[in-house]
Structure formats: C-alpha cells, structure tokens
Amino acid sequence: MKIMSIFANKEPGMGNFIKQQEERKDAKERDRLRRDKIAGYFFNVLSK
C-alpha cells in the first residue's frame, strides 16, 4: 500500500506526455505569430 500512496498524487505517464505535446504546440503557435508580426513590420518599413 505504501507504493500506491507514492503514485497517488502523480499524473499518469501519458498525462505528462499529452501536457508536454500541448505546451510544444502552444509554443510553436506563439513563435509563428511572432514571426508573422515581425514580417508584417518589415514589409511595412520596406513599402514606405
């Protein structure tokens, strides 16, 4: 029973994997938006 109490508070292994996948996906989306915004600024500077 002691072993069960150690693992009772932790997420299952796949839960951590899914959470990491979501965090990576969010980071990629933020990077894409950041690049698009920078490209827009650069385009505006060149078009003036």
N, CA, C and O atoms as a GROMACS GRO file, in nm:
protein
  192
    1MET      N    1   0.081  -0.120   0.000
    1MET     CA    2   0.000   0.000   0.000
    1MET      C    3   0.085   0.127   0.000
    1MET      O    4   0.042   0.230  -0.050
    2LYS      N    5   0.202   0.119   0.054
    2LYS     CA    6   0.288   0.237   0.059
    2LYS      C    7   0.323   0.283  -0.084
    2LYS      O    8   0.328   0.403  -0.110
    3ILE      N    9   0.347   0.189  -0.175
    3ILE     CA   10   0.379   0.223  -0.313
    3ILE      C   11   0.262   0.296  -0.378
    3ILE      O   12   0.282   0.392  -0.453
    4MET      N   13   0.141   0.252  -0.351
    4MET     CA   14   0.022   0.317  -0.408
    4MET      C   15   0.014   0.462  -0.362
    4MET      O   16  -0.025   0.549  -0.440
    5SER      N   17   0.048   0.490  -0.238
    5SER     CA   18   0.040   0.627  -0.188
    5SER      C   19   0.144   0.718  -0.253
    5SER      O   20   0.122   0.838  -0.267
    6ILE      N   21   0.256   0.662  -0.294
    6ILE     CA   22   0.359   0.741  -0.362
    6ILE      C   23   0.308   0.788  -0.497
    6ILE      O   24   0.330   0.902  -0.536
    7PHE      N   25   0.239   0.700  -0.570
    7PHE     CA   26   0.194   0.731  -0.704
    7PHE      C   27   0.055   0.794  -0.708
    7PHE      O   28   0.010   0.835  -0.815
    8ALA      N   29  -0.013   0.801  -0.597
    8ALA     CA   30  -0.150   0.851  -0.595
    8ALA      C   31  -0.158   0.999  -0.634
    8ALA      O   32  -0.257   1.040  -0.694
    9ASN      N   33  -0.058   1.077  -0.602
    9ASN     CA   34  -0.063   1.221  -0.629
    9ASN      C   35  -0.004   1.260  -0.763
    9ASN      O   36  -0.012   1.377  -0.802
   10LYS      N   37   0.055   1.166  -0.833
   10LYS     CA   38   0.121   1.199  -0.960
   10LYS      C   39   0.030   1.166  -1.076
   10LYS      O   40  -0.054   1.075  -1.069
   11GLU      N   41   0.046   1.241  -1.185
   11GLU     CA   42  -0.030   1.212  -1.306
   11GLU      C   43   0.025   1.087  -1.372
   11GLU      O   44   0.142   1.054  -1.353
   12PRO      N   45  -0.056   1.018  -1.447
   12PRO     CA   46  -0.004   0.903  -1.522
   12PRO      C   47   0.095   0.949  -1.628
   12PRO      O   48   0.095   1.066  -1.668
   13GLY      N   49   0.178   0.859  -1.673
   13GLY     CA   50   0.281   0.893  -1.771
   13GLY      C   51   0.226   0.955  -1.897
   13GLY      O   52   0.283   1.052  -1.946
   14MET      N   53   0.117   0.904  -1.951
   14MET     CA   54   0.061   0.960  -2.074
   14MET      C   55   0.006   1.100  -2.051
   14MET      O   56   0.007   1.182  -2.142
   15GLY      N   57  -0.040   1.128  -1.930
   15GLY     CA   58  -0.089   1.263  -1.898
   15GLY      C   59   0.022   1.366  -1.913
   15GLY      O   60   0.001   1.474  -1.966
   16ASN      N   61   0.141   1.330  -1.865
   16ASN     CA   62   0.256   1.420  -1.879
   16ASN      C   63   0.294   1.437  -2.025
   16ASN      O   64   0.327   1.548  -2.068
   17PHE      N   65   0.288   1.329  -2.101
   17PHE     CA   66   0.323   1.335  -2.243
   17PHE      C   67   0.226   1.426  -2.318
   17PHE      O   68   0.268   1.509  -2.399
   18ILE      N   69   0.098   1.411  -2.291
   18ILE     CA   70  -0.004   1.493  -2.358
   18ILE      C   71   0.014   1.640  -2.319
   18ILE      O   72   0.002   1.728  -2.404
   19LYS      N   73   0.042   1.665  -2.194
   19LYS     CA   74   0.063   1.802  -2.147
   19LYS      C   75   0.184   1.865  -2.216
   19LYS      O   76   0.179   1.981  -2.257
   20GLN      N   77   0.292   1.788  -2.230
   20GLN     CA   78   0.412   1.839  -2.298
   20GLN      C   79   0.382   1.865  -2.446
   20GLN      O   80   0.430   1.964  -2.501
   21GLN      N   81   0.304   1.777  -2.510
   21GLN     CA   82   0.268   1.798  -2.650
   21GLN      C   83   0.189   1.926  -2.667
   21GLN      O   84   0.214   2.002  -2.761
   22GLU      N   85   0.095   1.952  -2.577
   22GLU     CA   86   0.015   2.075  -2.583
   22GLU      C   87   0.102   2.198  -2.563
   22GLU      O   88   0.084   2.299  -2.631
   23GLU      N   89   0.197   2.190  -2.469
   23GLU     CA   90   0.286   2.303  -2.445
   23GLU      C   91   0.373   2.331  -2.568
   23GLU      O   92   0.396   2.447  -2.603
   24ARG      N   93   0.421   2.225  -2.633
   24ARG     CA   94   0.501   2.243  -2.755
   24ARG      C   95   0.417   2.305  -2.866
   24ARG      O   96   0.463   2.394  -2.938
   25LYS      N   97   0.294   2.258  -2.879
   25LYS     CA   98   0.204   2.312  -2.981
   25LYS      C   99   0.177   2.461  -2.956
   25LYS      O  100   0.178   2.541  -3.050
   26ASP      N  101   0.154   2.497  -2.830
   26ASP     CA  102   0.131   2.637  -2.796
   26ASP      C  103   0.256   2.721  -2.825
   26ASP      O  104   0.244   2.833  -2.875
   27ALA      N  105   0.372   2.669  -2.794
   27ALA     CA  106   0.497   2.742  -2.819
   27ALA      C  107   0.517   2.763  -2.969
   27ALA      O  108   0.558   2.871  -3.011
   28LYS      N  109   0.489   2.661  -3.049
   28LYS     CA  110   0.503   2.674  -3.194
   28LYS      C  111   0.407   2.779  -3.247
   28LYS      O  112   0.443   2.857  -3.336
   29GLU      N  113   0.285   2.782  -3.194
   29GLU     CA  114   0.186   2.881  -3.238
   29GLU      C  115   0.231   3.022  -3.201
   29GLU      O  116   0.219   3.114  -3.282
   30ARG      N  117   0.284   3.041  -3.080
   30ARG     CA  118   0.334   3.173  -3.039
   30ARG      C  119   0.450   3.216  -3.128
   30ARG      O  120   0.458   3.333  -3.168
   31ASP      N  121   0.541   3.123  -3.160
   31ASP     CA  122   0.654   3.155  -3.247
   31ASP      C  123   0.607   3.194  -3.386
   31ASP      O  124   0.659   3.287  -3.446
   32ARG      N  125   0.506   3.121  -3.438
   32ARG     CA  126   0.454   3.152  -3.571
   32ARG      C  127   0.392   3.291  -3.573
   32ARG      O  128   0.415   3.369  -3.665
   33LEU      N  129   0.314   3.323  -3.470
   33LEU     CA  130   0.252   3.456  -3.463
   33LEU      C  131   0.357   3.566  -3.451
   33LEU      O  132   0.344   3.672  -3.512
   34ARG      N  133   0.461   3.539  -3.372
   34ARG     CA  134   0.568   3.637  -3.355
   34ARG      C  135   0.639   3.662  -3.488
   34ARG      O  136   0.668   3.777  -3.523
   35ARG      N  137   0.668   3.554  -3.562
   35ARG     CA  138   0.733   3.570  -3.693
   35ARG      C  139   0.645   3.645  -3.791
   35ARG      O  140   0.693   3.730  -3.866
   36ASP      N  141   0.515   3.615  -3.790
   36ASP     CA  142   0.423   3.686  -3.879
   36ASP      C  143   0.418   3.835  -3.847
   36ASP      O  144   0.414   3.918  -3.938
   37LYS      N  145   0.417   3.868  -3.719
   37LYS     CA  146   0.412   4.008  -3.679
   37LYS      C  147   0.540   4.082  -3.721
   37LYS      O  148   0.534   4.193  -3.773
   38ILE      N  149   0.655   4.019  -3.699
   38ILE     CA  150   0.782   4.079  -3.738
   38ILE      C  151   0.789   4.097  -3.890
   38ILE      O  152   0.834   4.200  -3.939
   39ALA      N  153   0.742   3.996  -3.964
   39ALA     CA  154   0.742   4.006  -4.110
   39ALA      C  155   0.651   4.120  -4.155
   39ALA      O  156   0.684   4.191  -4.249
   40GLY      N  157   0.538   4.138  -4.089
   40GLY     CA  158   0.448   4.248  -4.121
   40GLY      C  159   0.514   4.383  -4.099
   40GLY      O  160   0.501   4.473  -4.182
   41TYR      N  161   0.584   4.398  -3.988
   41TYR     CA  162   0.655   4.524  -3.960
   41TYR      C  163   0.761   4.549  -4.067
   41TYR      O  164   0.775   4.660  -4.117
   42PHE      N  165   0.836   4.446  -4.100
   42PHE     CA  166   0.941   4.458  -4.200
   42PHE      C  167   0.883   4.498  -4.335
   42PHE      O  168   0.939   4.583  -4.405
   43PHE      N  169   0.772   4.435  -4.373
   43PHE     CA  170   0.707   4.467  -4.501
   43PHE      C  171   0.660   4.613  -4.502
   43PHE      O  172   0.675   4.682  -4.603
   44ASN      N  173   0.604   4.659  -4.390
   44ASN     CA  174   0.557   4.797  -4.382
   44ASN      C  175   0.672   4.896  -4.395
   44ASN      O  176   0.656   5.001  -4.456
   45VAL      N  177   0.787   4.865  -4.340
   45VAL     CA  178   0.902   4.953  -4.348
   45VAL      C  179   0.952   4.959  -4.492
   45VAL      O  180   0.986   5.067  -4.541
   46LEU      N  181   0.956   4.845  -4.559
   46LEU     CA  182   1.005   4.841  -4.696
   46LEU      C  183   0.908   4.906  -4.795
   46LEU      O  184   0.951   4.959  -4.897
   47SER      N  185   0.780   4.902  -4.765
   47SER     CA  186   0.681   4.955  -4.860
   47SER      C  187   0.667   5.106  -4.850
   47SER      O  188   0.600   5.167  -4.934
   48LYS      N  189   0.727   5.169  -4.749
   48LYS     CA  190   0.716   5.316  -4.735
   48LYS      C  191   0.819   5.387  -4.817
   48LYS      O  192   0.824   5.510  -4.816
   0.00000   0.00000   0.00000
